[in-house]
Amino acid sequence: MESTTNPPRPQPRPRRRGAAKLTVARTLAPEDIRPGAYIAVAQTVFEFFPYWLTEAWRCPPVFRVALLSGPESGLPLRVKEVCLPFVLVQAPDGAHRTLDTRRVRLMLLSDRFGRKASKKLRAKPRPGPCGL
C-alpha cells in the first residue's frame, strides 16, 4: 500500500505592521455612560398616543416607534457630563447638546474611532482645484 501525504497547507499571511484591529460599536445602557467616552445615537424613539382610537370603554396603548437617526447616525459625540436621564455631549464641530436617554438608543464607540472621526469631521474642507 502506498502512503499518500497531504500537500502542505498554505501558511496564513503575516499581518502587516500597523494593521488596524476591527472594532465593533456596542449597545450602551444608560447606567454605563461615562464622561470622556465616545457615543453615537443609533435610534430615536418616539411615543405617541393614538387619540383617534379612543373609545369610552377602552383606552388604547401608547405606540412606541424606533427610527434610525438619519444623517447623524454614527456621528461621534464625546460625553462631557452625565446626570441620568440626561447626557451632555459635544459634537465634532464643538457644539454641545443634551440627550435624553429615554428617547435615544446609544452605541459605545471605540476611543480610537471616536478620536479619528472627530478629528476628520472637525477639519474644515479645503477648496478644490477650481476654488469650489
ZAKE-272172 format. One record per residue: z, x, y of N, C-alpha, C in turn; residue in three letters; residue number from 1. Coordinates in Angstrom, 1 decimal. Layout:
+--------+--------+--------+--------+--------+--------+--------+--------+--------+--------+-----+
:   n_zz :   n_xx :   n_yy :  ca_zz :  ca_xx :  ca_yy :   c_zz :   c_xx :   c_yy : residu : num :
+--------+--------+--------+--------+--------+--------+--------+--------+--------+--------+-----+
:      Z :      X :      Y :      Z :      X :      Y :      Z :      X :      Y :    ALA : NUM :
...
+--------+--------+--------+--------+--------+--------+--------+--------+--------+--------+-----+
This chain:
+--------+--------+--------+--------+--------+--------+--------+--------+--------+--------+-----+
:   n_zz :   n_xx :   n_yy :  ca_zz :  ca_xx :  ca_yy :   c_zz :   c_xx :   c_yy : residu : num :
+--------+--------+--------+--------+--------+--------+--------+--------+--------+--------+-----+
:    0.0 :    0.8 :   -1.2 :    0.0 :    0.0 :    0.0 :    0.0 :    0.9 :    1.2 :    MET :   1 :
:   -0.9 :    0.6 :    2.1 :   -1.0 :    1.4 :    3.3 :    0.0 :    0.9 :    4.3 :    GLU :   2 :
:    0.6 :    1.8 :    5.0 :    1.5 :    1.5 :    6.1 :    0.8 :    1.3 :    7.4 :    SER :   3 :
:    1.0 :    0.2 :    8.1 :    0.4 :    0.0 :    9.3 :    1.5 :    0.1 :   10.4 :    THR :   4 :
:    1.1 :    0.8 :   11.4 :    2.1 :    0.9 :   12.6 :    1.6 :    0.1 :   13.7 :    THR :   5 :
:    2.5 :   -0.5 :   14.4 :    2.1 :   -1.3 :   15.6 :    1.8 :   -0.3 :   16.7 :    ASN :   6 :
:    0.8 :   -0.7 :   17.5 :    0.5 :    0.2 :   18.7 :    1.7 :    0.2 :   19.6 :    PRO :   7 :
:    1.8 :    1.3 :   20.3 :    3.0 :    1.4 :   21.3 :    2.8 :    0.3 :   22.4 :    PRO :   8 :
:    4.0 :   -0.3 :   22.7 :    4.0 :   -1.3 :   23.8 :    3.8 :   -0.6 :   25.1 :    ARG :   9 :
:    3.1 :   -1.3 :   26.0 :    2.9 :   -0.7 :   27.4 :    4.2 :   -0.7 :   28.1 :    PRO :  10 :
:    4.5 :    0.4 :   28.7 :    5.8 :    0.5 :   29.5 :    5.7 :   -0.3 :   30.8 :    GLN :  11 :
:    6.8 :   -0.9 :   31.2 :    6.7 :   -1.6 :   32.5 :    6.6 :   -0.6 :   33.6 :    PRO :  12 :
:    5.9 :   -1.1 :   34.6 :    5.7 :   -0.2 :   35.8 :    7.0 :    0.1 :   36.5 :    ARG :  13 :
:    7.2 :    1.3 :   36.9 :    8.5 :    1.5 :   37.6 :    8.4 :    0.8 :   39.0 :    PRO :  14 :
:    9.5 :    0.3 :   39.5 :    9.5 :   -0.3 :   40.8 :    9.2 :    0.7 :   41.9 :    ARG :  15 :
:    8.5 :    0.3 :   42.8 :    8.2 :    1.2 :   44.0 :    9.5 :    1.4 :   44.7 :    ARG :  16 :
:    9.6 :    2.5 :   45.3 :   10.8 :    2.8 :   46.1 :   10.7 :    1.9 :   47.3 :    ARG :  17 :
:   11.8 :    1.2 :   47.6 :   11.9 :    0.4 :   48.8 :   11.3 :   -1.0 :   48.5 :    GLY :  18 :
:   11.0 :   -1.3 :   47.3 :   10.5 :   -2.7 :   47.0 :   11.6 :   -3.7 :   47.2 :    ALA :  19 :
:   11.3 :   -4.8 :   47.8 :   12.3 :   -5.8 :   48.1 :   12.8 :   -6.6 :   46.9 :    ALA :  20 :
:   14.0 :   -6.9 :   46.9 :   14.5 :   -7.8 :   45.8 :   14.2 :   -9.3 :   46.2 :    LYS :  21 :
:   14.0 :  -10.1 :   45.3 :   13.7 :  -11.5 :   45.5 :   15.1 :  -12.2 :   45.8 :    LEU :  22 :
:   15.2 :  -12.9 :   46.9 :   16.4 :  -13.6 :   47.2 :   16.0 :  -15.1 :   47.3 :    THR :  23 :
:   17.0 :  -15.9 :   47.0 :   16.8 :  -17.4 :   47.0 :   17.8 :  -18.0 :   47.9 :    VAL :  24 :
:   17.4 :  -19.0 :   48.7 :   18.3 :  -19.7 :   49.5 :   19.1 :  -20.7 :   48.6 :    ALA :  25 :
:   20.3 :  -20.9 :   48.9 :   21.1 :  -21.9 :   48.1 :   21.7 :  -22.9 :   48.9 :    ARG :  26 :
:   21.9 :  -24.1 :   48.3 :   22.6 :  -25.2 :   49.0 :   24.0 :  -24.8 :   49.4 :    THR :  27 :
:   24.4 :  -25.2 :   50.5 :   25.7 :  -24.8 :   51.1 :   26.5 :  -26.0 :   51.4 :    LEU :  28 :
:   27.7 :  -26.0 :   50.8 :   28.7 :  -27.1 :   51.1 :   29.3 :  -26.9 :   52.4 :    ALA :  29 :
:   29.7 :  -27.9 :   53.1 :   30.3 :  -27.7 :   54.5 :   31.5 :  -26.8 :   54.5 :    PRO :  30 :
:   32.4 :  -26.9 :   53.5 :   33.6 :  -26.0 :   53.5 :   33.3 :  -24.6 :   53.2 :    GLU :  31 :
:   32.0 :  -24.2 :   52.8 :   31.7 :  -22.8 :   52.6 :   31.0 :  -22.2 :   53.8 :    ASP :  32 :
:   30.8 :  -22.9 :   54.8 :   30.2 :  -22.3 :   56.0 :   31.1 :  -21.4 :   56.7 :    ILE :  33 :
:   30.7 :  -20.2 :   57.0 :   31.5 :  -19.1 :   57.7 :   30.8 :  -18.6 :   58.9 :    ARG :  34 :
:   31.5 :  -18.3 :   60.0 :   30.9 :  -17.6 :   61.1 :   30.2 :  -16.3 :   60.7 :    PRO :  35 :
:   29.0 :  -16.1 :   61.3 :   28.2 :  -14.9 :   61.0 :   27.2 :  -15.1 :   60.0 :    GLY :  36 :
:   27.2 :  -16.2 :   59.2 :   26.3 :  -16.5 :   58.2 :   25.0 :  -17.0 :   58.8 :    ALA :  37 :
:   23.9 :  -16.8 :   58.0 :   22.6 :  -17.4 :   58.4 :   22.4 :  -18.6 :   57.6 :    TYR :  38 :
:   22.0 :  -19.8 :   58.2 :   21.8 :  -21.0 :   57.5 :   20.5 :  -21.6 :   58.0 :    ILE :  39 :
:   20.0 :  -22.6 :   57.3 :   18.8 :  -23.3 :   57.7 :   19.0 :  -24.8 :   57.3 :    ALA :  40 :
:   18.4 :  -25.6 :   58.1 :   18.5 :  -27.1 :   57.8 :   17.4 :  -27.4 :   56.8 :    VAL :  41 :
:   17.8 :  -27.9 :   55.7 :   16.9 :  -28.3 :   54.6 :   16.4 :  -29.8 :   54.8 :    ALA :  42 :
:   17.4 :  -30.6 :   55.0 :   17.1 :  -32.1 :   55.2 :   17.9 :  -32.7 :   56.2 :    GLN :  43 :
:   17.4 :  -33.7 :   56.8 :   18.2 :  -34.5 :   57.8 :   18.4 :  -35.9 :   57.2 :    THR :  44 :
:   19.6 :  -36.3 :   57.2 :   20.0 :  -37.6 :   56.5 :   20.1 :  -38.7 :   57.6 :    VAL :  45 :
:   19.5 :  -39.8 :   57.4 :   19.6 :  -41.0 :   58.3 :   20.2 :  -42.1 :   57.5 :    PHE :  46 :
:   21.1 :  -42.8 :   58.2 :   21.7 :  -44.0 :   57.6 :   21.4 :  -45.2 :   58.5 :    GLU :  47 :
:   21.0 :  -46.3 :   58.0 :   20.7 :  -47.5 :   58.8 :   21.1 :  -48.7 :   58.1 :    PHE :  48 :
:   21.5 :  -49.7 :   58.9 :   21.9 :  -51.0 :   58.3 :   20.8 :  -52.0 :   58.4 :    PHE :  49 :
:   20.4 :  -52.5 :   57.3 :   19.2 :  -53.4 :   57.3 :   19.6 :  -54.8 :   57.8 :    PRO :  50 :
:   19.7 :  -54.9 :   59.1 :   20.1 :  -56.2 :   59.8 :   19.2 :  -57.4 :   59.4 :    TYR :  51 :
:   18.0 :  -57.1 :   59.0 :   17.1 :  -58.2 :   58.7 :   17.4 :  -58.8 :   57.3 :    TRP :  52 :
:   18.2 :  -58.1 :   56.5 :   18.6 :  -58.7 :   55.2 :   19.9 :  -59.3 :   55.1 :    LEU :  53 :
:   20.6 :  -59.5 :   56.3 :   21.9 :  -60.1 :   56.3 :   21.9 :  -61.6 :   55.9 :    THR :  54 :
:   22.8 :  -61.9 :   55.1 :   23.0 :  -63.3 :   54.8 :   24.4 :  -63.7 :   54.9 :    GLU :  55 :
:   24.8 :  -64.9 :   55.0 :   26.1 :  -65.3 :   55.2 :   27.1 :  -65.0 :   54.1 :    ALA :  56 :
:   26.6 :  -65.0 :   52.9 :   27.4 :  -64.8 :   51.7 :   27.4 :  -63.3 :   51.1 :    TRP :  57 :
:   26.4 :  -62.5 :   51.7 :   26.2 :  -61.2 :   51.1 :   25.9 :  -60.2 :   52.2 :    ARG :  58 :
:   26.6 :  -59.1 :   52.2 :   26.3 :  -58.0 :   53.2 :   25.5 :  -56.9 :   52.5 :    CYS :  59 :
:   24.4 :  -56.6 :   52.9 :   23.6 :  -55.5 :   52.2 :   24.2 :  -54.2 :   52.4 :    PRO :  60 :
:   23.9 :  -53.3 :   51.5 :   24.5 :  -51.9 :   51.7 :   23.7 :  -51.1 :   52.8 :    PRO :  61 :
:   24.3 :  -50.1 :   53.2 :   23.7 :  -49.2 :   54.2 :   22.7 :  -48.3 :   53.5 :    VAL :  62 :
:   21.5 :  -48.3 :   54.0 :   20.5 :  -47.4 :   53.4 :   20.7 :  -46.0 :   53.9 :    PHE :  63 :
:   20.6 :  -45.0 :   53.0 :   20.7 :  -43.6 :   53.3 :   19.4 :  -42.9 :   52.9 :    ARG :  64 :
:   18.7 :  -42.3 :   53.8 :   17.4 :  -41.7 :   53.6 :   17.4 :  -40.3 :   54.0 :    VAL :  65 :
:   17.0 :  -39.4 :   53.2 :   17.0 :  -37.9 :   53.5 :   15.5 :  -37.5 :   53.7 :    ALA :  66 :
:   15.3 :  -36.9 :   54.8 :   13.9 :  -36.5 :   55.2 :   13.9 :  -35.0 :   55.4 :    LEU :  67 :
:   12.8 :  -34.4 :   55.0 :   12.6 :  -32.9 :   55.2 :   12.6 :  -32.7 :   56.7 :    LEU :  68 :
:   13.0 :  -31.5 :   57.1 :   13.2 :  -31.2 :   58.5 :   12.0 :  -31.0 :   59.4 :    SER :  69 :
:   10.8 :  -30.9 :   58.8 :    9.6 :  -30.7 :   59.5 :    9.4 :  -29.3 :   59.9 :    GLY :  70 :
:    8.9 :  -29.0 :   61.1 :    8.6 :  -27.7 :   61.5 :    9.7 :  -26.7 :   61.6 :    PRO :  71 :
:   10.9 :  -27.3 :   61.8 :   12.1 :  -26.4 :   62.0 :   12.8 :  -26.1 :   60.7 :    GLU :  72 :
:   12.2 :  -26.6 :   59.6 :   12.8 :  -26.3 :   58.3 :   12.7 :  -24.8 :   57.9 :    SER :  73 :
:   13.7 :  -24.2 :   57.6 :   13.7 :  -22.7 :   57.3 :   13.9 :  -21.9 :   58.5 :    GLY :  74 :
:   14.1 :  -22.4 :   59.6 :   14.4 :  -21.7 :   60.8 :   15.8 :  -21.1 :   60.7 :    LEU :  75 :
:   15.9 :  -19.8 :   60.7 :   17.3 :  -19.2 :   60.5 :   18.2 :  -19.4 :   61.7 :    PRO :  76 :
:   19.3 :  -20.0 :   61.5 :   20.3 :  -20.3 :   62.5 :   21.6 :  -19.5 :   62.2 :    LEU :  77 :
:   22.1 :  -18.8 :   63.2 :   23.3 :  -18.0 :   62.9 :   24.5 :  -18.8 :   63.3 :    ARG :  78 :
:   25.5 :  -18.9 :   62.4 :   26.7 :  -19.7 :   62.6 :   27.6 :  -18.9 :   63.6 :    VAL :  79 :
:   28.0 :  -19.6 :   64.7 :   28.9 :  -19.0 :   65.7 :   30.3 :  -19.4 :   65.5 :    LYS :  80 :
:   30.5 :  -20.7 :   65.2 :   31.8 :  -21.3 :   65.0 :   31.8 :  -22.5 :   64.2 :    GLU :  81 :
:   32.8 :  -22.8 :   63.5 :   32.9 :  -23.9 :   62.6 :   34.1 :  -24.7 :   62.9 :    VAL :  82 :
:   34.0 :  -26.0 :   63.1 :   35.1 :  -27.0 :   63.2 :   34.5 :  -28.3 :   62.5 :    CYS :  83 :
:   34.8 :  -28.3 :   61.2 :   34.2 :  -29.4 :   60.5 :   34.5 :  -30.8 :   61.0 :    LEU :  84 :
:   33.5 :  -31.6 :   61.1 :   32.2 :  -31.6 :   60.5 :   31.1 :  -31.0 :   61.4 :    PRO :  85 :
:   31.5 :  -30.3 :   62.5 :   30.6 :  -29.7 :   63.4 :   30.5 :  -28.2 :   63.2 :    PHE :  86 :
:   29.2 :  -27.7 :   63.5 :   29.0 :  -26.3 :   63.3 :   28.2 :  -25.9 :   64.6 :    VAL :  87 :
:   28.6 :  -24.9 :   65.3 :   27.9 :  -24.3 :   66.4 :   27.0 :  -23.2 :   65.9 :    LEU :  88 :
:   25.7 :  -23.3 :   66.2 :   24.7 :  -22.3 :   65.7 :   23.9 :  -21.8 :   66.8 :    VAL :  89 :
:   23.3 :  -20.6 :   66.6 :   22.4 :  -20.0 :   67.6 :   21.1 :  -19.8 :   66.9 :    GLN :  90 :
:   20.0 :  -20.3 :   67.6 :   18.6 :  -20.2 :   67.1 :   18.1 :  -18.8 :   67.5 :    ALA :  91 :
:   17.0 :  -18.3 :   66.9 :   16.5 :  -17.0 :   67.2 :   16.2 :  -16.8 :   68.7 :    PRO :  92 :
:   15.8 :  -17.9 :   69.4 :   15.5 :  -17.7 :   70.8 :   16.7 :  -17.7 :   71.7 :    ASP :  93 :
:   17.9 :  -17.7 :   71.1 :   19.2 :  -17.6 :   71.9 :   19.8 :  -18.9 :   72.2 :    GLY :  94 :
:   19.1 :  -20.0 :   72.0 :   19.6 :  -21.4 :   72.3 :   20.7 :  -21.8 :   71.3 :    ALA :  95 :
:   21.8 :  -22.4 :   71.8 :   22.9 :  -22.8 :   71.0 :   22.8 :  -24.4 :   70.8 :    HIS :  96 :
:   23.2 :  -24.8 :   69.7 :   23.3 :  -26.3 :   69.4 :   24.4 :  -26.5 :   68.4 :    ARG :  97 :
:   24.8 :  -27.8 :   68.3 :   25.7 :  -28.1 :   67.2 :   25.0 :  -28.9 :   66.2 :    THR :  98 :
:   25.5 :  -28.8 :   64.9 :   25.0 :  -29.5 :   63.8 :   26.2 :  -30.4 :   63.3 :    LEU :  99 :
:   25.9 :  -31.6 :   62.9 :   26.8 :  -32.4 :   62.2 :   26.6 :  -32.4 :   60.7 :    ASP : 100 :
:   27.5 :  -31.8 :   60.0 :   27.3 :  -31.6 :   58.6 :   27.2 :  -32.9 :   57.8 :    THR : 101 :
:   27.6 :  -34.0 :   58.4 :   27.4 :  -35.3 :   57.7 :   26.0 :  -35.8 :   57.8 :    ARG : 102 :
:   25.2 :  -35.2 :   58.7 :   23.8 :  -35.7 :   58.9 :   22.7 :  -34.7 :   58.4 :    ARG : 103 :
:   23.1 :  -33.5 :   58.1 :   22.2 :  -32.5 :   57.6 :   22.6 :  -31.9 :   56.3 :    VAL : 104 :
:   21.6 :  -31.4 :   55.5 :   21.9 :  -30.6 :   54.3 :   21.5 :  -29.2 :   54.7 :    ARG : 105 :
:   22.4 :  -28.3 :   54.4 :   22.2 :  -26.9 :   54.8 :   21.9 :  -26.0 :   53.6 :    LEU : 106 :
:   21.2 :  -24.9 :   53.9 :   20.9 :  -23.9 :   52.9 :   21.5 :  -22.6 :   53.5 :    MET : 107 :
:   22.0 :  -21.8 :   52.6 :   22.5 :  -20.4 :   53.0 :   21.4 :  -19.4 :   52.8 :    LEU : 108 :
:   21.1 :  -18.7 :   53.8 :   20.0 :  -17.7 :   53.7 :   20.6 :  -16.3 :   53.5 :    LEU : 109 :
:   19.9 :  -15.4 :   52.9 :   20.4 :  -14.0 :   52.8 :   20.5 :  -13.4 :   54.1 :    SER : 110 :
:   21.5 :  -12.5 :   54.3 :   21.6 :  -11.8 :   55.6 :   20.3 :  -11.0 :   55.9 :    ASP : 111 :
:   19.7 :  -10.4 :   54.9 :   18.5 :   -9.6 :   55.2 :   17.4 :  -10.5 :   55.7 :    ARG : 112 :
:   17.2 :  -11.7 :   55.1 :   16.1 :  -12.6 :   55.6 :   16.5 :  -13.1 :   56.9 :    PHE : 113 :
:   17.7 :  -13.5 :   57.1 :   18.2 :  -14.0 :   58.4 :   17.9 :  -13.1 :   59.6 :    GLY : 114 :
:   18.3 :  -11.8 :   59.4 :   18.1 :  -10.8 :   60.4 :   16.7 :  -10.6 :   60.7 :    ARG : 115 :
:   15.9 :  -10.4 :   59.7 :   14.4 :  -10.1 :   59.9 :   13.7 :  -11.3 :   60.5 :    LYS : 116 :
:   14.0 :  -12.5 :   60.0 :   13.3 :  -13.6 :   60.5 :   13.7 :  -13.9 :   62.0 :    ALA : 117 :
:   15.0 :  -13.7 :   62.3 :   15.4 :  -13.9 :   63.7 :   14.7 :  -12.9 :   64.6 :    SER : 118 :
:   14.6 :  -11.7 :   64.1 :   14.0 :  -10.6 :   65.0 :   12.5 :  -10.9 :   65.2 :    LYS : 119 :
:   11.8 :  -11.3 :   64.1 :   10.4 :  -11.6 :   64.3 :   10.2 :  -12.9 :   65.1 :    LYS : 120 :
:   11.0 :  -13.9 :   65.0 :   10.8 :  -15.1 :   65.7 :   11.3 :  -15.0 :   67.2 :    LEU : 121 :
:   12.2 :  -14.0 :   67.4 :   12.6 :  -13.8 :   68.8 :   11.6 :  -13.0 :   69.6 :    ARG : 122 :
:   10.8 :  -12.2 :   68.9 :    9.8 :  -11.4 :   69.6 :    8.8 :  -12.2 :   70.4 :    ALA : 123 :
:    8.5 :  -11.8 :   71.6 :    7.5 :  -12.5 :   72.4 :    6.1 :  -12.2 :   71.9 :    LYS : 124 :
:    5.2 :  -13.2 :   71.8 :    3.9 :  -12.9 :   71.3 :    3.1 :  -12.0 :   72.3 :    PRO : 125 :
:    2.4 :  -11.1 :   71.7 :    1.6 :  -10.2 :   72.5 :    0.3 :  -10.8 :   72.8 :    ARG : 126 :
:   -0.3 :  -10.5 :   74.0 :   -1.6 :  -11.1 :   74.3 :   -2.7 :  -10.4 :   73.4 :    PRO : 127 :
:   -3.7 :  -11.2 :   73.0 :   -4.7 :  -10.7 :   72.2 :   -5.7 :   -9.9 :   73.0 :    GLY : 128 :
:   -6.8 :   -9.5 :   72.3 :   -7.8 :   -8.6 :   73.0 :   -8.5 :   -9.2 :   74.2 :    PRO : 129 :
:   -8.5 :  -10.6 :   74.2 :   -9.2 :  -11.3 :   75.3 :   -8.2 :  -11.7 :   76.3 :    CYS : 130 :
:   -6.9 :  -11.3 :   76.2 :   -5.9 :  -11.8 :   77.1 :   -5.4 :  -13.1 :   76.9 :    GLY : 131 :
:   -5.7 :  -13.7 :   75.7 :   -5.2 :  -15.0 :   75.4 :   -3.9 :  -15.0 :   74.6 :    LEU : 132 :
+--------+--------+--------+--------+--------+--------+--------+--------+--------+--------+-----+
